[in-house]
Amino acid sequence: MHLCFAFSTPAATTAAMMPVAAVMPDDTPMFDPNLLHELDWSQNTATFSPAISPLDPGDGLVMRPLCTADLNRGFFKVLGQLTAAGVVSPEQFIKTFEHMKRSGDYYVTVVEDTNLGQIVATATLVIEHKFTHSCAKRGRVEDVVVSDECRGKQLGKLLMSTLTLLSKRLNCYKITLECLPKNVAFYKKFGYSVSEENYMCQKFFN
Ligand SMILES: CC(C)(COP(=O)(O)OP(=O)(O)OC[C@H]1O[C@@H](n2cnc3c(N)ncnc32)[C@H](O)[C@@H]1OP(=O)(O)O)[C@@H](O)C(=O)NCCC(=O)NCCS
């Protein structure tokens, strides 16, 4: 299933380029945390009860960009509840993190339970640069997952609302995602609709 959300007012802008990441696991964020905290939350389309926001996700919770130290905070355990996360060495993880950070186009966002020091939810916004639509940018949402013990606490909604608003803030002309039919109702809460286009896929390995 292919879901799409087109914005009505595309405009040119530049994605913030971040400095080169450290080589040892640390708390350097993948992107500027202010991008999450300075969003215009009044534009969010989902309902939250009780009210939560990127700045205030709930007691003992923090929403922020991924950092390499999250490798030791169960980041892969959460990802493994979505799909095969595979066996990844710290070196591989840091190399991929640095690549994403340098590009300035990856917004891997996490929610941490600071009492437990554990990542409990994550979702990613990727910005694709295009020549079409006057060299526009398109957002793609990937890897949305909330750890099973934290589901139903609005964290999935919080991440999706945040990344959708962030894509608009970064001047994407539209944002898309792929999901199973059973999850369509979830994504409709954030303004996505099922596209006419088919999602086609060729898998080379798992
Ligand atoms: C889908 C997922 C991210 C939702 O996160 P969550 O934190 O449990 O959901 P929230 O508490 O934020 O949202 C709850 C709301 O969404 C709805 N909802 C939750 N999961 C849903 C689903 N799969 N389909 C439709 N609606 C769903 C609830 O009914 C509730 O609606 P309400 O706000 O109107 O009462 C989570 O269940 C998950 O990680 N699933 C496994 C991984 C997965 O399938 N990811 C999506 C890949 S495309």
The ligand as an SDF file (V2000), in Angstrom:
LIG
                    3D

 48 50  0  0  0  0  0  0  0  0999 V2000
    1.7570    1.0430   14.2990 C   0  0  0  0  0  0  0  0  0  0  0  0
    2.4380    1.5420   15.5670 C   0  0  0  0  0  0  0  0  0  0  0  0
    3.6680    2.3460   15.1840 C   0  0  0  0  0  0  0  0  0  0  0  0
    1.4400    2.4600   16.3220 C   0  0  0  0  0  0  0  0  0  0  0  0
    2.1060    3.0140   17.4320 O   0  0  0  0  0  0  0  0  0  0  0  0
    1.4010    3.1270   18.8660 P   0  0  0  0  0  0  0  0  0  0  0  0
    2.3050    3.9300   19.7150 O   0  0  0  0  0  0  0  0  0  0  0  0
    1.0040    1.7980   19.3460 O   0  0  0  0  0  0  0  0  0  0  0  0
    0.0640    3.9290   18.5270 O   0  0  0  0  0  0  0  0  0  0  0  0
   -0.4120    5.2640   19.2450 P   0  0  0  0  0  0  0  0  0  0  0  0
   -0.6430    4.9820   20.6900 O   0  0  0  0  0  0  0  0  0  0  0  0
    0.4820    6.3820   18.9220 O   0  0  0  0  0  0  0  0  0  0  0  0
   -1.7540    5.5440   18.4770 O   0  0  0  0  0  0  0  0  0  0  0  0
   -2.9080    4.9920   18.9020 C   0  0  0  0  0  0  0  0  0  0  0  0
   -3.9790    5.3520   17.9170 C   0  0  0  0  0  0  0  0  0  0  0  0
   -3.6600    4.7810   16.6580 O   0  0  0  0  0  0  0  0  0  0  0  0
   -4.5410    3.7240   16.3920 C   0  0  0  0  0  0  0  0  0  0  0  0
   -3.7340    2.6370   15.8970 N   0  0  0  0  0  0  0  0  0  0  0  0
   -2.6420    2.1050   16.4530 C   0  0  0  0  0  0  0  0  0  0  0  0
   -2.1530    1.1290   15.6700 N   0  0  0  0  0  0  0  0  0  0  0  0
   -2.9600    1.0750   14.5880 C   0  0  0  0  0  0  0  0  0  0  0  0
   -2.9920    0.2770   13.4300 C   0  0  0  0  0  0  0  0  0  0  0  0
   -2.0740   -0.6370   13.1850 N   0  0  0  0  0  0  0  0  0  0  0  0
   -3.9780    0.4970   12.5380 N   0  0  0  0  0  0  0  0  0  0  0  0
   -4.9080    1.4550   12.7590 C   0  0  0  0  0  0  0  0  0  0  0  0
   -4.9380    2.2350   13.8340 N   0  0  0  0  0  0  0  0  0  0  0  0
   -3.9730    2.0480   14.7510 C   0  0  0  0  0  0  0  0  0  0  0  0
   -5.2590    3.4150   17.7060 C   0  0  0  0  0  0  0  0  0  0  0  0
   -6.5300    2.9030   17.4710 O   0  0  0  0  0  0  0  0  0  0  0  0
   -5.3180    4.7730   18.3490 C   0  0  0  0  0  0  0  0  0  0  0  0
   -6.3130    5.5680   17.7570 O   0  0  0  0  0  0  0  0  0  0  0  0
   -6.9450    6.8480   18.5590 P   0  0  0  0  0  0  0  0  0  0  0  0
   -5.8320    7.8150   18.8100 O   0  0  0  0  0  0  0  0  0  0  0  0
   -7.9490    7.3840   17.6030 O   0  0  0  0  0  0  0  0  0  0  0  0
   -7.5050    6.2950   19.8230 O   0  0  0  0  0  0  0  0  0  0  0  0
    2.8190    0.3880   16.5320 C   0  0  0  0  0  0  0  0  0  0  0  0
    1.6830   -0.3750   16.7870 O   0  0  0  0  0  0  0  0  0  0  0  0
    3.9290   -0.5080   16.0270 C   0  0  0  0  0  0  0  0  0  0  0  0
    5.1030   -0.2550   16.2760 O   0  0  0  0  0  0  0  0  0  0  0  0
    3.5770   -1.6230   15.3100 N   0  0  0  0  0  0  0  0  0  0  0  0
    4.5630   -2.5800   14.8640 C   0  0  0  0  0  0  0  0  0  0  0  0
    5.4610   -2.0230   13.7760 C   0  0  0  0  0  0  0  0  0  0  0  0
    4.6460   -1.5080   12.6000 C   0  0  0  0  0  0  0  0  0  0  0  0
    3.7420   -2.1610   12.1010 O   0  0  0  0  0  0  0  0  0  0  0  0
    5.0180   -0.2870   12.1390 N   0  0  0  0  0  0  0  0  0  0  0  0
    4.3820    0.3370   11.0150 C   0  0  0  0  0  0  0  0  0  0  0  0
    5.1260   -0.0250    9.7820 C   0  0  0  0  0  0  0  0  0  0  0  0
    4.3370    0.6410    8.3420 S   0  0  0  0  0  0  0  0  0  0  0  0
  1  2  1  0
  2  3  1  0
  2  4  1  0
  2 36  1  0
  4  5  1  0
  5  6  1  0
  6  7  2  0
  6  8  1  0
  6  9  1  0
  9 10  1  0
 10 11  2  0
 10 12  1  0
 10 13  1  0
 13 14  1  0
 14 15  1  0
 15 16  1  0
 15 30  1  0
 16 17  1  0
 17 18  1  0
 17 28  1  0
 18 19  1  0
 18 27  1  0
 19 20  2  0
 20 21  1  0
 21 22  1  0
 21 27  2  0
 22 23  1  0
 22 24  2  0
 24 25  1  0
 25 26  2  0
 26 27  1  0
 28 29  1  0
 28 30  1  0
 30 31  1  0
 31 32  1  0
 32 33  2  0
 32 34  1  0
 32 35  1  0
 36 37  1  0
 36 38  1  0
 38 39  2  0
 38 40  1  0
 40 41  1  0
 41 42  1  0
 42 43  1  0
 43 44  2  0
 43 45  1  0
 45 46  1  0
 46 47  1  0
 47 48  1  0
M  END
$$$$
